[in-house]
Amino acid sequence: MDITLEKQNPTSARLRVKLAEADYAPGVEAQVKEYSKKAQIKGFRPGKVPAGMIRKMYGKSLLVDAINKLLHESVNNYIKENKIKILGEPLPERVENIDWDTQKEFDFSYELGLLPEFELNLGETASVEGYKVEVDDETINEAYEHMQRQFGKTESPETSEANDYIFGELKQLDGDFKTSTLLPLNKLKANQDLFIGKKKGDVITFNLLEAFGNDVNAVANVTGAGKEKAAELKGNFEFTVDNISRTEAAPIDQDFFDKIFGKEAVKSREEFDAKVKETIEENYKQEAEKVLNHKIVDKLVNETKIEVPREFMKKWLLTANEGKLTAEQIEENIENYEKELKWSMIRNKVVEDNGLKVTNQEVVERTKEKMLAQFNMPEVSEEMMESMNQFADNYLRQDNGKNYMNEYEAILAEKVIEALKEKMTVVEKTVTAEEFRNMSF
């Protein structure tokens, strides 16, 4: 057997494999013997079918199978032994005019997409902006309003008042945008009087952006259109009232405390206020952490010079997703595929350079933590922990270990980000909760 690698450019190569009869003959013989043992042919006892008859009946298919198996093993071993970094799998090139009846020597070739070496810029200039979110009184008051409304008594009055919610159809007069939505009247910055005293079936004409003080984020939340589309929703709109909802705020008492945080988790208004603020701050801290992580990924993907095998990637994606993706869909999303590939390469490099590993114990412990949090059980007995161990084991074994691999990859991804944070400079900027909500990420 002769295997040679022909590099065409830094990101593509051709792997040639030449086979002589001595290379594949042992494989063919092994398959003949295997077939002889299993074949059931009239006139012969099981396992006693002559090898010559097997060759005559199945010789060509056995030859093809033996060669395909040999090619697969040989190509994969060559790539592994020579530490060739490739994208996806080798793509076999079409071979014309093979005579399986008389031909003794064969020449096959595979197209490879090569992944180049690259350097990460993790020095002093590798800085990224992070955020520390200050929770103000307005944000806390909004949280109280939401909680009191959530657990308050709701009714459907005939006529609307200032703090009601009105459900109906919103339609752009000079455009084609239309949606059903819920308008919170107490969030309107202008034209609120147009919505007071209305009944089912009434139609209101107003300027949507002006009504929300030209706050694109508020318009996006109300319409569900997204920030870019919301910014385009200019001019007058028509709103047809379908229903009116009014909620009497729930009283802030021990029953309210228990509904929010669990029975007797807090026992006074002071404790409740502190717990609410702590929870909101922790939520914003987690959101800011997610934003920082995304910024780190985007910065490295956008600024790291990596030449990827784009044309090979298109072919491989089409082959690997046959029937699921078209060439047109791949072409349309090729930029996103390239970004995913670059991040995968960067992540693998960080893992290799820093010797990052995930132990089985880490996967199991993370799984149990999630389960305990899901059932709101911060502490469990020793007997219960035994059951949790069994639950975790069963969960991780499901789908042929798919859940295990998902947890493994999630933990590894966290370790990669933490390793990058240690090497990069995070410039922390303090912002208000409102400023943070209005940022585009």
ZAZATOR-235653 format. One line per field, with one value per residue (C-alpha): residue number from 1; residue in one letter; x negated, y negated, z negated. Coordinates in steps of 0.001 Angstrom, whole numbers, plus 500000, padded with zeros to 6 digits. Layout:
N
resi: [NUM, ...] $
resn: [a, ...] $
u: [X, ...] $
v: [Y, ...] $
w: [Z, ...] $
# end
This chain:
441
resi: [1, 2, 3, 4, 5, 6, 7, 8, 9, 10, 11, 12, 13, 14, 15, 16, 17, 18, 19, 20, 21, 22, 23, 24, 25, 26, 27, 28, 29, 30, 31, 32, 33, 34, 35, 36, 37, 38, 39, 40, 41, 42, 43, 44, 45, 46, 47, 48, 49, 50, 51, 52, 53, 54, 55, 56, 57, 58, 59, 60, 61, 62, 63, 64, 65, 66, 67, 68, 69, 70, 71, 72, 73, 74, 75, 76, 77, 78, 79, 80, 81, 82, 83, 84, 85, 86, 87, 88, 89, 90, 91, 92, 93, 94, 95, 96, 97, 98, 99, 100, 101, 102, 103, 104, 105, 106, 107, 108, 109, 110, 111, 112, 113, 114, 115, 116, 117, 118, 119, 120, 121, 122, 123, 124, 125, 126, 127, 128, 129, 130, 131, 132, 133, 134, 135, 136, 137, 138, 139, 140, 141, 142, 143, 144, 145, 146, 147, 148, 149, 150, 151, 152, 153, 154, 155, 156, 157, 158, 159, 160, 161, 162, 163, 164, 165, 166, 167, 168, 169, 170, 171, 172, 173, 174, 175, 176, 177, 178, 179, 180, 181, 182, 183, 184, 185, 186, 187, 188, 189, 190, 191, 192, 193, 194, 195, 196, 197, 198, 199, 200, 201, 202, 203, 204, 205, 206, 207, 208, 209, 210, 211, 212, 213, 214, 215, 216, 217, 218, 219, 220, 221, 222, 223, 224, 225, 226, 227, 228, 229, 230, 231, 232, 233, 234, 235, 236, 237, 238, 239, 240, 241, 242, 243, 244, 245, 246, 247, 248, 249, 250, 251, 252, 253, 254, 255, 256, 257, 258, 259, 260, 261, 262, 263, 264, 265, 266, 267, 268, 269, 270, 271, 272, 273, 274, 275, 276, 277, 278, 279, 280, 281, 282, 283, 284, 285, 286, 287, 288, 289, 290, 291, 292, 293, 294, 295, 296, 297, 298, 299, 300, 301, 302, 303, 304, 305, 306, 307, 308, 309, 310, 311, 312, 313, 314, 315, 316, 317, 318, 319, 320, 321, 322, 323, 324, 325, 326, 327, 328, 329, 330, 331, 332, 333, 334, 335, 336, 337, 338, 339, 340, 341, 342, 343, 344, 345, 346, 347, 348, 349, 350, 351, 352, 353, 354, 355, 356, 357, 358, 359, 360, 361, 362, 363, 364, 365, 366, 367, 368, 369, 370, 371, 372, 373, 374, 375, 376, 377, 378, 379, 380, 381, 382, 383, 384, 385, 386, 387, 388, 389, 390, 391, 392, 393, 394, 395, 396, 397, 398, 399, 400, 401, 402, 403, 404, 405, 406, 407, 408, 409, 410, 411, 412, 413, 414, 415, 416, 417, 418, 419, 420, 421, 422, 423, 424, 425, 426, 427, 428, 429, 430, 431, 432, 433, 434, 435, 436, 437, 438, 439, 440, 441] $
resn: [m, d, i, t, l, e, k, q, n, p, t, s, a, r, l, r, v, k, l, a, e, a, d, y, a, p, g, v, e, a, q, v, k, e, y, s, k, k, a, q, i, k, g, f, r, p, g, k, v, p, a, g, m, i, r, k, m, y, g, k, s, l, l, v, d, a, i, n, k, l, l, h, e, s, v, n, n, y, i, k, e, n, k, i, k, i, l, g, e, p, l, p, e, r, v, e, n, i, d, w, d, t, q, k, e, f, d, f, s, y, e, l, g, l, l, p, e, f, e, l, n, l, g, e, t, a, s, v, e, g, y, k, v, e, v, d, d, e, t, i, n, e, a, y, e, h, m, q, r, q, f, g, k, t, e, s, p, e, t, s, e, a, n, d, y, i, f, g, e, l, k, q, l, d, g, d, f, k, t, s, t, l, l, p, l, n, k, l, k, a, n, q, d, l, f, i, g, k, k, k, g, d, v, i, t, f, n, l, l, e, a, f, g, n, d, v, n, a, v, a, n, v, t, g, a, g, k, e, k, a, a, e, l, k, g, n, f, e, f, t, v, d, n, i, s, r, t, e, a, a, p, i, d, q, d, f, f, d, k, i, f, g, k, e, a, v, k, s, r, e, e, f, d, a, k, v, k, e, t, i, e, e, n, y, k, q, e, a, e, k, v, l, n, h, k, i, v, d, k, l, v, n, e, t, k, i, e, v, p, r, e, f, m, k, k, w, l, l, t, a, n, e, g, k, l, t, a, e, q, i, e, e, n, i, e, n, y, e, k, e, l, k, w, s, m, i, r, n, k, v, v, e, d, n, g, l, k, v, t, n, q, e, v, v, e, r, t, k, e, k, m, l, a, q, f, n, m, p, e, v, s, e, e, m, m, e, s, m, n, q, f, a, d, n, y, l, r, q, d, n, g, k, n, y, m, n, e, y, e, a, i, l, a, e, k, v, i, e, a, l, k, e, k, m, t, v, v, e, k, t, v, t, a, e, e, f, r, n, m, s, f] $
u: [500000, 498767, 500298, 499139, 500326, 500332, 500819, 502477, 502519, 502479, 506110, 506571, 504840, 505375, 504635, 503787, 504004, 502630, 503598, 501962, 503590, 501428, 502950, 506592, 506396, 506232, 509388, 511185, 510127, 511329, 514735, 514922, 514334, 516920, 519497, 518700, 519615, 522919, 524115, 527163, 527105, 529232, 527224, 524629, 524640, 524292, 520617, 519593, 520127, 516929, 514900, 514835, 518605, 518660, 516154, 518232, 521495, 520306, 516760, 517277, 519269, 516755, 513918, 515646, 516417, 512851, 511341, 513728, 512933, 509189, 509407, 511363, 508921, 505805, 506859, 507932, 504737, 502560, 504258, 503979, 500372, 499214, 501242, 502975, 505668, 508648, 512164, 514867, 514016, 511998, 514221, 513597, 513163, 515093, 513201, 514193, 514157, 513142, 513158, 513863, 513672, 510118, 508417, 505743, 504361, 506466, 505858, 508110, 507946, 509563, 510026, 508972, 509794, 506738, 506960, 503945, 501872, 502544, 501621, 503940, 503435, 503755, 501266, 501801, 503750, 506294, 508882, 512648, 515310, 517383, 520241, 521118, 524839, 526122, 529687, 531613, 534906, 536861, 535739, 536659, 540045, 540738, 539944, 542391, 545051, 544573, 544708, 547765, 549538, 548521, 550115, 552883, 556583, 557413, 560705, 561960, 563703, 565880, 564001, 560228, 558327, 554744, 553100, 554919, 553581, 555421, 555263, 556017, 554829, 552120, 551979, 549625, 551567, 548776, 547191, 547909, 547006, 549786, 549808, 551918, 550424, 550941, 550445, 549481, 551076, 548864, 545788, 547011, 545013, 547450, 551043, 552125, 555397, 556341, 556558, 558527, 562280, 562223, 564375, 564202, 564370, 563097, 560424, 557573, 555227, 551839, 548094, 546495, 542943, 544090, 546412, 543412, 541166, 539247, 537899, 537158, 536624, 540079, 541651, 539734, 541048, 544647, 544674, 542253, 540682, 537045, 535003, 534147, 537735, 539091, 536965, 538749, 542258, 542812, 545998, 549534, 550975, 554497, 555301, 558576, 559521, 560383, 560150, 559261, 557373, 557126, 555178, 555496, 551979, 551359, 550703, 547101, 547460, 546091, 548234, 546722, 543188, 543844, 545149, 542035, 539224, 540771, 542368, 540761, 537580, 537973, 540044, 540112, 540429, 536807, 535614, 537862, 536570, 532981, 533703, 535424, 532522, 529990, 531882, 532142, 528456, 527506, 529667, 528022, 524604, 525304, 526594, 523523, 521341, 523065, 522522, 518842, 518433, 520030, 517781, 514689, 515763, 516642, 513388, 511207, 513187, 513133, 509527, 507704, 506280, 507349, 507596, 510344, 510991, 514190, 514763, 514105, 516423, 519271, 518753, 518445, 521537, 523540, 522345, 522707, 526202, 527498, 531224, 531208, 529256, 529135, 526153, 528071, 528702, 525048, 523920, 526326, 525023, 521355, 520188, 521860, 520408, 516944, 517352, 518426, 515407, 513008, 514353, 514092, 510444, 509725, 511432, 509470, 506228, 507010, 507820, 504568, 502335, 503709, 504150, 507840, 509731, 513145, 513387, 516283, 516824, 517277, 519929, 521817, 521644, 522820, 525749, 526778, 526514, 528886, 531342, 531316, 531841, 534693, 536491, 535505, 533651, 530478, 529851, 530786, 530390, 527833, 530565, 531913, 528426, 528168, 531339, 529946, 526818, 529017, 531130, 528001, 526506, 529697, 529945, 526338, 526727, 529787, 529587, 526411, 524566, 525658, 526638, 523230, 521451, 523632, 522703, 519058, 518936, 520719, 518187, 515270, 516644, 516764, 513158, 512076, 513743, 512215, 508768, 509200, 510350, 507155, 505078, 507206, 507821, 511451, 512218, 515227, 517748, 520466, 523912, 527455, 529919, 531830, 528648, 527787, 531270, 531058, 527694, 527516, 525625] $
v: [500000, 496537, 493438, 489945, 486483, 483777, 480284, 477940, 474858, 474156, 475278, 478115, 481349, 484611, 487975, 490704, 494398, 497094, 500678, 503849, 507272, 508218, 505339, 506331, 510096, 511046, 509047, 510758, 514198, 513352, 512382, 515533, 517669, 515692, 516130, 519848, 520242, 518391, 519100, 521355, 522929, 525876, 529097, 527993, 528228, 524918, 523963, 526425, 524309, 524475, 521286, 521512, 521369, 518342, 516552, 517369, 516170, 513186, 512516, 509029, 507687, 509199, 507519, 504136, 504515, 505557, 502642, 500102, 501342, 501253, 497739, 496423, 497833, 496883, 493300, 492664, 494212, 492174, 488929, 489837, 491031, 487973, 485619, 483978, 481578, 481727, 480374, 483028, 486198, 486961, 486731, 489568, 488429, 490283, 493128, 493888, 497217, 499686, 503266, 505268, 508555, 508301, 505284, 506102, 502675, 499710, 495969, 493908, 490288, 488184, 484451, 483002, 479669, 478694, 476711, 474390, 473526, 470073, 467863, 466281, 462675, 462937, 460253, 456823, 455608, 458410, 456467, 456743, 454592, 456093, 454642, 454181, 453501, 451185, 451998, 448751, 448114, 448014, 451528, 452819, 451090, 452681, 456074, 455441, 454329, 457474, 459775, 458070, 458251, 461917, 462932, 460330, 460695, 460140, 459044, 457899, 454519, 453011, 449692, 449132, 447125, 445821, 448943, 451541, 453876, 453839, 456778, 456313, 456133, 453611, 452620, 450250, 447821, 447027, 450454, 454162, 454833, 456422, 458337, 459171, 457724, 456624, 452899, 451919, 448465, 447471, 447842, 445344, 442123, 440190, 440382, 442428, 440515, 442043, 445477, 444516, 445028, 447504, 450612, 453810, 453058, 449482, 448450, 446126, 444365, 443324, 443061, 446207, 444921, 441622, 443442, 445266, 442192, 443339, 446253, 448905, 451592, 450985, 451142, 454343, 455913, 454929, 455995, 458941, 457557, 457369, 454178, 453695, 454102, 452050, 449079, 449151, 449096, 445386, 443426, 444079, 447388, 448584, 450588, 452513, 453361, 457043, 457287, 455276, 456721, 455141, 456623, 455666, 455730, 458550, 457348, 457622, 459968, 463319, 465212, 463081, 463727, 467489, 467471, 465695, 467387, 470447, 471002, 468883, 468327, 464681, 463480, 459686, 456855, 455911, 459446, 459576, 456267, 457407, 460797, 459190, 456816, 459634, 461808, 459025, 458180, 461838, 462119, 459080, 460375, 463634, 461764, 459512, 462618, 464111, 460871, 460842, 464463, 463703, 460669, 462763, 465314, 462645, 460764, 463827, 465121, 461729, 460803, 464138, 464709, 468192, 469191, 471796, 474221, 472496, 474392, 477747, 476760, 476200, 479644, 481374, 479684, 480674, 484285, 484595, 483057, 484714, 484104, 481611, 478686, 477381, 475743, 472466, 472653, 473417, 470501, 468171, 469140, 469789, 466828, 468310, 471751, 470212, 468435, 471686, 473453, 470709, 470775, 474566, 474314, 471578, 473553, 476702, 474728, 473269, 476763, 478168, 475259, 475200, 478933, 478494, 481638, 482581, 485485, 487905, 486696, 483121, 484226, 486212, 483443, 480791, 482996, 483502, 479765, 479055, 481669, 480321, 476772, 477947, 479440, 476477, 478748, 477013, 479792, 483476, 486403, 489137, 491530, 488988, 488371, 492069, 491699, 488556, 490481, 493083, 490412, 488674, 491917, 492835, 489368, 489337, 492756, 491762, 491421, 493515, 491077, 487944, 486208, 487051, 485505, 482393, 481863, 482637, 480076, 477439, 477756, 477733, 474592, 472872, 473845, 472456, 469112, 468939, 469701, 466894, 464434, 465071, 464106, 461242, 457843, 457260, 453528, 453288, 450524, 449657, 449148, 448836, 451657, 449574, 448826, 452517, 453496, 450968, 452199, 454121, 457397] $
w: [500000, 500888, 499267, 500220, 499188, 501854, 500386, 502854, 500595, 496837, 496419, 498911, 499867, 501705, 500112, 502643, 501773, 504094, 503346, 504654, 504461, 501487, 499510, 499753, 500406, 496684, 496062, 498905, 497616, 494129, 495494, 497607, 494496, 492549, 495303, 495524, 491861, 492121, 495685, 496038, 499509, 500552, 500666, 498116, 494362, 492470, 492256, 494959, 498084, 500228, 500393, 504198, 504360, 501998, 504273, 507335, 505781, 503711, 504872, 506283, 503324, 500874, 502759, 502636, 498923, 498087, 500043, 498520, 495013, 495707, 497158, 494195, 491635, 493594, 494303, 490704, 489322, 491688, 490635, 486957, 487070, 489029, 486784, 489716, 488507, 490835, 491059, 490881, 492782, 495944, 499022, 501524, 505112, 507765, 509476, 513051, 514914, 512197, 513471, 510318, 512252, 513601, 512014, 509401, 508508, 507480, 507112, 504845, 503746, 501028, 500676, 497319, 495723, 493662, 490435, 490194, 487154, 485663, 482738, 480173, 479132, 475367, 474371, 472882, 475899, 475559, 473585, 473526, 471855, 469089, 467069, 463429, 463200, 460468, 459479, 458891, 457109, 460381, 461284, 457817, 457954, 461346, 459832, 456968, 459420, 461482, 458436, 456964, 460312, 460753, 457444, 457403, 458159, 461836, 463385, 466784, 466408, 469119, 469240, 469114, 466494, 466246, 464768, 466861, 469516, 472849, 475233, 478916, 482501, 483402, 487067, 488897, 491074, 493555, 493583, 493390, 489748, 487698, 484423, 481385, 478225, 474643, 473959, 470379, 470026, 467101, 469360, 471955, 471961, 474158, 475415, 472400, 472285, 475661, 474017, 470879, 470839, 473744, 474181, 476204, 479901, 479616, 482127, 481132, 483575, 482180, 482877, 481439, 481003, 479489, 477089, 475637, 475562, 478671, 476612, 479253, 476613, 475137, 478607, 479332, 476119, 476830, 480479, 480300, 483478, 482356, 482003, 485676, 486855, 483924, 484983, 488349, 486870, 487413, 488076, 486882, 485736, 485164, 482027, 481717, 478131, 477602, 473828, 470726, 467761, 464335, 461450, 457820, 456401, 453945, 450370, 449223, 446270, 445068, 447562, 450329, 448995, 448998, 452582, 453842, 451889, 450260, 446887, 444159, 446203, 445156, 442182, 442393, 444905, 444272, 445025, 448083, 449465, 448991, 450624, 453616, 454207, 453772, 456264, 458853, 458459, 458880, 462008, 463568, 462549, 464384, 467448, 467446, 467198, 470252, 472179, 471226, 472329, 475697, 476117, 475448, 478046, 480621, 480081, 480540, 483521, 485263, 484496, 484731, 488191, 489282, 492912, 493085, 495977, 497126, 500380, 498736, 495886, 498346, 499909, 496551, 495085, 498147, 497900, 494124, 494180, 497331, 497628, 494732, 496219, 499749, 501430, 501402, 497643, 496981, 499142, 497366, 493902, 494709, 492586, 489510, 490247, 490504, 487178, 485513, 486987, 485868, 482311, 482252, 483315, 480763, 478011, 478845, 478805, 475368, 474083, 475473, 474411, 470864, 470362, 469536, 468550, 467212, 464789, 464492, 460929, 462151, 464637, 461989, 459367, 461851, 462827, 459195, 458504, 461390, 460184, 456624, 457926, 460148, 457154, 454938, 452522, 451255, 448721, 448733, 446384, 446911, 448003, 450482, 451845, 452710, 454765, 456395, 457380, 459086, 460812, 462067, 463334, 465206, 466725, 467914, 469554, 471565, 475372, 475476, 473232, 475106, 471852, 470410, 473378, 473202, 469547, 470300, 473132, 471033, 468206, 470643, 472313, 468907, 468210, 471594, 470873, 467382, 468804, 471332, 468658, 466717, 469760, 471111, 469571, 468599, 468418, 466120, 466749, 464240, 465787, 464514, 464979, 467531, 469495, 469493, 470717, 473555, 474829, 478085, 477709] $
# end
